[in-house]
Amino acid sequence: VQLQASGGGLVQAGGSLRLSCAASGAIFRIDAMGWFRQAPGKPRELVALVTSSGLTNYADSVKGRFTIARDNAKNTVYLQMNSLKPEDTAVYYCYTRASGGYGPLKDYWGQGTQVTVSS
């Protein structure tokens, strides 16, 4: 299972960005999909997650500003980020829990995309 993320960049505070991440490869089943982020000197943290049934979970710091969505037909997850703040600056990592072929569910990570919010 491979994850390809896109959509990061530089934006001013208050602006918006949309991240996309497509899963590809020998996929049998995709369970959760989502986004984590890691700022310099800080541990990786959950941003938002969506399950196969559509249940969502957000970090408190992004509730009301970020929206996660999933297109199961395209094995793609999106993160719409509005009202961005400088503290949202981080490398954003796409994540999925999936099984390739008939194997067990495993965690997979994308390569990371930089989001920089200037004040």
KEPAKE-699758 format. One record per atom (N, C-alpha, C): x, y, z; residue in three letters; atom name. Coordinates in pm, 1 decimal, padded with zeros to 6 digits, m for minus. Example, Ala and Ser with C-alpha at 12.3 -4.5 7.8 and 13.67 -1.06 7.14 Angstrom:
! KEPAKE-699758
R        px        py        pz  rovo  setor
R   01319.0  m00569.0   00780.0   ALA      N
R   01230.0  m00450.0   00780.0   ALA     CA
R   01320.0  m00330.0   00780.0   ALA      C
R   01285.0  m00225.0   00708.0   SER      N
R   01367.0  m00106.0   00714.0   SER     CA
R   01290.0   00003.0   00787.0   SER      C
! end
This chain:
! KEPAKE-699758
R        px        py        pz  rovo  setor
R   00085.5  m00118.3   00000.0   VAL      N
R   00000.0   00000.0   00000.0   VAL     CA
R   00089.0   00123.2   00000.0   VAL      C
R   00066.6   00211.8  m00095.1   GLN      N
R   00142.6   00337.1  m00102.5   GLN     CA
R   00046.6   00454.3  m00086.8   GLN      C
R   00096.4   00559.3  m00022.3   LEU      N
R   00017.8   00680.4  m00002.5   LEU     CA
R   00089.5   00797.4  m00069.8   LEU      C
R   00016.9   00871.5  m00150.0   GLN      N
R   00072.1   00988.1  m00218.6   GLN     CA
R  m00006.8   01110.9  m00176.7   GLN      C
R   00059.3   01199.3  m00104.3   ALA      N
R  m00006.4   01320.9  m00055.8   ALA     CA
R   00031.7   01440.4  m00141.1   ALA      C
R  m00058.2   01537.5  m00144.0   SER      N
R  m00031.5   01661.4  m00216.6   SER     CA
R  m00113.3   01773.4  m00154.4   SER      C
R  m00076.9   01897.4  m00188.3   GLY      N
R  m00157.3   02010.7  m00147.0   GLY     CA
R  m00096.9   02100.8  m00042.0   GLY      C
R   00020.4   02068.3   00008.8   GLY      N
R   00082.1   02155.4   00107.6   GLY     CA
R   00133.1   02283.7   00042.8   GLY      C
R   00184.1   02372.9   00126.5   GLY      N
R   00237.9   02497.2   00073.9   GLY     CA
R   00246.0   02605.3   00178.3   GLY      C
R   00265.7   02727.5   00129.5   LEU      N
R   00278.4   02844.7   00215.6   LEU     CA
R   00151.6   02928.8   00203.9   LEU      C
R   00096.4   02968.1   00317.2   VAL      N
R  m00026.0   03048.0   00317.8   VAL     CA
R  m00019.7   03146.2   00434.6   VAL      C
R  m00086.8   03257.8   00419.6   GLN      N
R  m00092.4   03355.0   00527.9   GLN     CA
R  m00195.1   03311.0   00632.1   GLN      C
R  m00175.5   03358.7   00753.7   ALA      N
R  m00271.3   03328.9   00860.2   ALA     CA
R  m00411.2   03372.4   00817.3   ALA      C
R  m00508.0   03284.7   00848.1   GLY      N
R  m00645.5   03309.7   00806.8   GLY     CA
R  m00681.0   03247.0   00673.9   GLY      C
R  m00580.5   03200.3   00601.5   GLY      N
R  m00603.8   03140.5   00471.2   GLY     CA
R  m00644.3   02994.5   00479.9   GLY      C
R  m00653.7   02933.5   00362.0   SER      N
R  m00698.7   02795.0   00352.5   SER     CA
R  m00605.9   02712.9   00264.2   SER      C
R  m00601.9   02585.3   00291.5   LEU      N
R  m00532.4   02488.5   00208.7   LEU     CA
R  m00612.9   02359.2   00209.6   LEU      C
R  m00595.9   02280.8   00103.1   ARG      N
R  m00661.8   02150.6   00097.0   ARG     CA
R  m00557.7   02044.1   00066.8   ARG      C
R  m00547.0   01947.6   00154.2   LEU      N
R  m00455.9   01836.6   00134.0   LEU     CA
R  m00533.2   01717.6   00077.6   LEU      C
R  m00465.2   01643.3  m00007.7   SER      N
R  m00522.6   01521.2  m00063.7   SER     CA
R  m00424.0   01407.3  m00046.5   SER      C
R  m00474.9   01287.8  m00033.3   CYS      N
R  m00388.6   01170.6  m00021.0   CYS     CA
R  m00459.9   01050.9  m00081.5   CYS      C
R  m00393.7   00989.9  m00179.1   ALA      N
R  m00450.3   00873.9  m00246.5   ALA     CA
R  m00372.1   00748.5  m00210.5   ALA      C
R  m00443.8   00643.7  m00178.0   ALA      N
R  m00382.0   00514.7  m00149.6   ALA     CA
R  m00386.0   00430.4  m00276.0   ALA      C
R  m00276.6   00359.4  m00300.4   SER      N
R  m00269.6   00274.9  m00419.1   SER     CA
R  m00193.8   00146.7  m00385.8   SER      C
R  m00195.6   00055.5  m00481.0   GLY      N
R  m00126.9  m00070.9  m00461.0   GLY     CA
R  m00225.5  m00185.0  m00444.7   GLY      C
R  m00175.1  m00295.1  m00392.8   ALA      N
R  m00259.0  m00414.6  m00373.8   ALA     CA
R  m00338.3  m00399.3  m00244.6   ALA      C
R  m00449.4  m00329.2  m00255.4   ILE      N
R  m00531.6  m00299.6  m00136.8   ILE     CA
R  m00650.3  m00393.5  m00131.1   ILE      C
R  m00663.8  m00461.9  m00018.2   PHE      N
R  m00780.2  m00547.3   00001.0   PHE     CA
R  m00888.3  m00475.2   00079.1   PHE      C
R  m00844.1  m00404.6   00182.5   ARG      N
R  m00939.5  m00334.5   00267.7   ARG     CA
R  m00872.6  m00212.8   00328.4   ARG      C
R  m00943.7  m00099.8   00328.8   ILE      N
R  m00896.4   00020.4   00398.4   ILE     CA
R  m00989.0   00046.8   00515.9   ILE      C
R  m00931.5   00058.1   00633.8   ASP      N
R  m01009.6   00087.8   00752.4   ASP     CA
R  m01006.7   00239.2   00772.6   ASP      C
R  m00925.4   00288.9   00860.4   ALA      N
R  m00919.7   00432.5   00886.1   ALA     CA
R  m00824.3   00502.4   00789.3   ALA      C
R  m00853.8   00627.7   00761.2   MET      N
R  m00763.7   00716.1   00686.3   MET     CA
R  m00759.3   00848.6   00759.9   MET      C
R  m00646.1   00915.3   00751.0   GLY      N
R  m00640.4   01042.6   00820.9   GLY     CA
R  m00509.4   01115.7   00803.8   GLY      C
R  m00491.3   01213.6   00890.9   TRP      N
R  m00374.2   01301.1   00885.5   TRP     CA
R  m00315.7   01320.5   01024.3   TRP      C
R  m00183.9   01315.9   01029.7   PHE      N
R  m00107.5   01351.5   01147.6   PHE     CA
R  m00016.4   01467.1   01106.8   PHE      C
R   00039.5   01534.8   01205.1   ARG      N
R   00136.7   01639.7   01175.6   ARG     CA
R   00247.5   01641.0   01279.6   ARG      C
R   00360.6   01694.9   01236.8   GLN      N
R   00475.3   01704.7   01327.0   GLN     CA
R   00545.0   01837.6   01304.2   GLN      C
R   00546.7   01918.2   01407.9   ALA      N
R   00617.4   02046.0   01404.3   ALA     CA
R   00758.5   02023.5   01456.9   ALA      C
R   00852.7   02110.7   01420.9   PRO      N
R   00990.9   02094.9   01467.1   PRO     CA
R   00999.4   02087.0   01618.7   PRO      C
R   01068.2   01984.1   01667.4   GLY      N
R   01088.2   01969.7   01810.5   GLY     CA
R   00970.3   01913.9   01886.3   GLY      C
R   00865.3   01876.2   01814.1   LYS      N
R   00745.5   01823.3   01878.6   LYS     CA
R   00714.8   01683.8   01827.7   LYS      C
R   00642.9   01604.4   01905.5   PRO      N
R   00606.7   01470.9   01859.3   PRO     CA
R   00497.1   01477.0   01753.1   PRO      C
R   00486.2   01370.2   01676.8   ARG      N
R   00378.7   01362.1   01578.0   ARG     CA
R   00244.6   01352.1   01651.3   ARG      C
R   00146.4   01425.5   01599.2   GLU      N
R   00015.8   01427.2   01664.8   GLU     CA
R  m00095.5   01405.6   01563.9   GLU      C
R  m00205.5   01350.0   01613.0   LEU      N
R  m00322.1   01330.5   01529.1   LEU     CA
R  m00385.0   01464.9   01495.6   LEU      C
R  m00422.0   01482.0   01369.6   VAL      N
R  m00497.6   01599.8   01327.2   VAL     CA
R  m00643.6   01560.7   01308.0   VAL      C
R  m00667.2   01461.9   01222.6   ALA      N
R  m00803.8   01418.0   01195.0   ALA     CA
R  m00801.8   01277.5   01139.1   ALA      C
R  m00907.9   01203.6   01168.6   LEU      N
R  m00918.0   01064.8   01125.9   LEU     CA
R  m01061.1   01037.9   01083.7   LEU      C
R  m01077.6   00954.2   00981.5   VAL      N
R  m01212.4   00912.5   00939.9   VAL     CA
R  m01211.0   00761.7   00919.9   VAL      C
R  m01309.6   00694.2   00975.9   THR      N
R  m01317.2   00549.2   00964.3   THR     CA
R  m01387.5   00509.6   00834.4   THR      C
R  m01389.2   00380.5   00807.6   SER      N
R  m01454.2   00331.2   00686.9   SER     CA
R  m01604.6   00357.2   00690.1   SER      C
R  m01661.2   00371.2   00809.4   SER      N
R  m01804.3   00398.6   00821.2   SER     CA
R  m01835.3   00546.7   00826.3   SER      C
R  m01731.0   00631.0   00818.0   GLY      N
R  m01753.5   00774.7   00813.0   GLY     CA
R  m01743.6   00847.2   00945.7   GLY      C
R  m01711.2   00776.9   01051.7   LEU      N
R  m01694.2   00843.8   01180.1   LEU     CA
R  m01565.7   00925.1   01178.8   LEU      C
R  m01569.9   01044.1   01234.5   THR      N
R  m01453.7   01132.2   01233.0   THR     CA
R  m01406.6   01164.3   01374.4   THR      C
R  m01278.5   01196.6   01382.8   ASN      N
R  m01217.2   01235.6   01508.8   ASN     CA
R  m01118.4   01347.4   01478.2   ASN      C
R  m01126.4   01455.6   01553.2   TYR      N
R  m01039.7   01570.7   01530.1   TYR     CA
R  m00962.7   01606.7   01656.7   TYR      C
R  m00843.3   01658.9   01637.3   ALA      N
R  m00771.3   01719.2   01748.2   ALA     CA
R  m00848.3   01842.8   01793.0   ALA      C
R  m00847.4   01867.9   01922.8   ASP      N
R  m00919.5   01984.2   01974.6   ASP     CA
R  m00873.1   02113.3   01907.8   ASP      C
R  m00745.7   02120.9   01877.4   SER      N
R  m00687.9   02244.1   01823.0   SER     CA
R  m00737.6   02277.3   01682.9   SER      C
R  m00798.3   02180.7   01612.9   VAL      N
R  m00842.2   02205.5   01474.7   VAL     CA
R  m00993.6   02197.0   01458.5   VAL      C
R  m01063.4   02159.1   01563.1   LYS      N
R  m01209.2   02147.5   01554.2   LYS     CA
R  m01272.1   02280.1   01512.5   LYS      C
R  m01363.3   02272.3   01418.4   GLY      N
R  m01429.3   02391.5   01368.4   GLY     CA
R  m01354.1   02462.3   01257.8   GLY      C
R  m01229.8   02423.9   01234.1   ARG      N
R  m01149.8   02485.8   01126.6   ARG     CA
R  m01113.3   02387.7   01016.7   ARG      C
R  m01088.0   02262.9   01053.4   PHE      N
R  m01048.1   02160.2   00956.8   PHE     CA
R  m01163.2   02063.2   00935.3   PHE      C
R  m01171.5   02011.6   00813.3   THR      N
R  m01272.4   01910.9   00780.7   THR     CA
R  m01206.9   01798.1   00703.8   THR      C
R  m01227.2   01677.2   00750.4   ILE      N
R  m01174.0   01560.8   00681.3   ILE     CA
R  m01286.2   01495.0   00602.7   ILE      C
R  m01252.3   01447.6   00483.6   ALA      N
R  m01349.8   01379.3   00399.3   ALA     CA
R  m01281.0   01264.0   00328.8   ALA      C
R  m01360.4   01169.9   00287.8   ARG      N
R  m01304.2   01047.6   00229.0   ARG     CA
R  m01387.4   01005.6   00108.4   ARG      C
R  m01318.6   00966.6   00002.8   ASP      N
R  m01382.9   00912.7  m00116.8   ASP     CA
R  m01341.4   00767.2  m00126.1   ASP      C
R  m01427.6   00678.0  m00083.4   ASN      N
R  m01392.3   00535.8  m00078.7   ASN     CA
R  m01370.7   00478.5  m00218.6   ASN      C
R  m01441.5   00528.7  m00316.9   ALA      N
R  m01425.8   00477.8  m00453.6   ALA     CA
R  m01287.1   00509.0  m00508.1   ALA      C
R  m01228.1   00617.8  m00461.6   LYS      N
R  m01095.9   00658.3  m00509.0   LYS     CA
R  m00985.9   00629.0  m00407.2   LYS      C
R  m01021.3   00568.5  m00293.6   ASN      N
R  m00923.3   00542.7  m00186.2   ASN     CA
R  m00846.3   00670.3  m00152.8   ASN      C
R  m00917.7   00777.6  m00142.0   THR      N
R  m00856.6   00908.9  m00121.5   THR     CA
R  m00917.5   00977.6   00000.3   THR      C
R  m00831.6   01045.9   00074.2   VAL      N
R  m00875.7   01124.7   00188.6   VAL     CA
R  m00832.3   01268.6   00167.7   VAL      C
R  m00917.6   01360.1   00211.2   TYR      N
R  m00892.6   01502.3   00195.0   TYR     CA
R  m00894.7   01570.6   00331.7   TYR      C
R  m00819.4   01679.8   00341.6   LEU      N
R  m00823.8   01761.7   00461.8   LEU     CA
R  m00838.0   01906.6   00418.9   LEU      C
R  m00954.7   01962.9   00441.0   GLN      N
R  m00977.8   02103.4   00414.5   GLN     CA
R  m00941.8   02182.1   00538.6   GLN      C
R  m00845.3   02272.5   00524.8   MET      N
R  m00795.5   02348.8   00638.7   MET     CA
R  m00829.7   02495.9   00617.7   MET      C
R  m00914.6   02548.1   00701.9   ASN      N
R  m00954.8   02688.5   00695.5   ASN     CA
R  m00906.4   02762.8   00819.3   ASN      C
R  m00908.1   02893.3   00810.7   SER      N
R  m00866.9   02978.6   00923.7   SER     CA
R  m00733.3   02932.1   00981.6   SER      C
R  m00638.8   02911.5   00894.1   LEU      N
R  m00509.5   02858.7   00937.0   LEU     CA
R  m00436.5   02956.0   01027.7   LEU      C
R  m00363.9   02898.7   01122.1   LYS      N
R  m00287.6   02975.5   01219.4   LYS     CA
R  m00139.8   02939.1   01207.8   LYS      C
R  m00051.5   03029.0   01249.9   PRO      N
R   00092.4   02994.9   01246.0   PRO     CA
R   00124.7   02865.2   01320.5   PRO      C
R   00050.7   02835.5   01424.5   GLU      N
R   00077.4   02712.1   01500.1   GLU     CA
R   00033.9   02586.0   01426.2   GLU      C
R  m00030.3   02601.2   01312.2   ASP      N
R  m00061.8   02485.7   01227.6   ASP     CA
R   00057.0   02446.6   01140.1   ASP      C
R   00161.0   02527.6   01141.6   THR      N
R   00279.7   02498.2   01061.5   THR     CA
R   00341.8   02365.9   01105.2   THR      C
R   00359.3   02275.5   01011.3   ALA      N
R   00411.7   02142.2   01041.4   ALA     CA
R   00425.3   02064.0   00911.5   ALA      C
R   00488.4   01948.9   00922.2   VAL      N
R   00482.9   01851.2   00813.9   VAL     CA
R   00360.6   01763.8   00840.4   VAL      C
R   00274.6   01754.3   00740.5   TYR      N
R   00151.5   01677.0   00753.9   TYR     CA
R   00170.3   01541.1   00686.2   TYR      C
R   00136.2   01438.2   00759.5   TYR      N
R   00153.5   01301.0   00711.2   TYR     CA
R   00018.1   01235.3   00691.3   TYR      C
R   00001.9   01180.3   00574.2   CYS      N
R  m00116.9   01100.0   00546.1   CYS     CA
R  m00099.7   00962.9   00612.4   CYS      C
R  m00210.2   00909.2   00659.1   TYR      N
R  m00206.2   00781.3   00730.1   TYR     CA
R  m00324.1   00694.6   00686.2   TYR      C
R  m00299.9   00564.3   00681.2   THR      N
R  m00409.7   00472.7   00663.0   THR     CA
R  m00382.7   00342.1   00735.5   THR      C
R  m00488.7   00280.5   00778.2   ARG      N
R  m00480.8   00145.3   00834.0   ARG     CA
R  m00549.9   00056.2   00732.2   ARG      C
R  m00472.8  m00029.3   00669.8   ALA      N
R  m00524.2  m00104.9   00556.7   ALA     CA
R  m00457.1  m00241.4   00549.4   ALA      C
R  m00515.0  m00325.4   00467.7   SER      N
R  m00454.3  m00455.5   00441.7   SER     CA
R  m00430.0  m00469.4   00291.7   SER      C
R  m00313.1  m00519.8   00258.1   GLY      N
R  m00279.7  m00548.5   00120.3   GLY     CA
R  m00299.2  m00696.2   00094.5   GLY      C
R  m00362.6  m00730.2  m00011.9   GLY      N
R  m00392.1  m00870.3  m00036.5   GLY     CA
R  m00483.3  m00922.2   00072.2   GLY      C
R  m00453.5  m01039.1   00126.8   TYR      N
R  m00534.9  m01099.2   00232.7   TYR     CA
R  m00464.4  m01094.6   00366.7   TYR      C
R  m00365.9  m01002.2   00380.4   GLY      N
R  m00291.3  m00991.4   00503.8   GLY     CA
R  m00365.4  m00915.4   00610.8   GLY      C
R  m00304.1  m00900.5   00728.3   PRO      N
R  m00367.5  m00827.7   00837.9   PRO     CA
R  m00364.8  m00676.2   00814.3   PRO      C
R  m00447.1  m00604.3   00890.7   LEU      N
R  m00444.7  m00459.0   00884.7   LEU     CA
R  m00312.0  m00407.4   00938.8   LEU      C
R  m00254.3  m00310.9   00867.3   LYS      N
R  m00128.7  m00249.8   00909.1   LYS     CA
R  m00139.4  m00098.6   00894.2   LYS      C
R  m00048.6  m00028.3   00961.3   ASP      N
R  m00041.2   00116.6   00950.4   ASP     CA
R   00053.5   00155.0   00836.7   ASP      C
R   00008.9   00248.5   00752.8   TYR      N
R   00090.7   00298.5   00643.0   TYR     CA
R   00096.0   00450.9   00650.5   TYR      C
R   00210.7   00505.2   00609.9   TRP      N
R   00232.5   00650.3   00615.9   TRP     CA
R   00274.9   00703.7   00480.8   TRP      C
R   00229.1   00823.8   00449.7   GLY      N
R   00275.5   00894.6   00331.2   GLY     CA
R   00407.2   00964.4   00359.9   GLY      C
R   00459.8   01031.9   00258.1   GLN      N
R   00592.8   01090.5   00267.1   GLN     CA
R   00594.3   01224.1   00340.5   GLN      C
R   00481.2   01281.3   00368.5   GLY      N
R   00477.6   01410.0   00437.4   GLY     CA
R   00473.4   01526.8   00341.1   GLY      C
R   00392.4   01624.8   00374.5   THR      N
R   00385.0   01746.5   00293.7   THR     CA
R   00391.2   01866.3   00388.2   THR      C
R   00471.9   01965.0   00352.5   GLN      N
R   00494.5   02079.2   00440.5   GLN     CA
R   00380.9   02180.4   00428.7   GLN      C
R   00329.6   02221.6   00542.7   VAL      N
R   00232.9   02330.9   00550.2   VAL     CA
R   00295.9   02440.4   00635.4   VAL      C
R   00308.4   02559.6   00577.5   THR      N
R   00366.5   02672.4   00648.6   THR     CA
R   00266.6   02787.6   00648.8   THR      C
R   00235.6   02836.4   00767.9   VAL      N
R   00140.7   02946.6   00783.6   VAL     CA
R   00216.4   03066.7   00838.1   VAL      C
R   00219.7   03172.7   00759.3   SER      N
R   00291.4   03292.7   00801.8   SER     CA
R   00197.6   03388.8   00875.5   SER      C
R   00254.0   03460.3   00971.3   SER      N
R   00171.3   03553.3   01051.0   SER     CA
R   00163.7   03690.2   00986.8   SER      C
! end
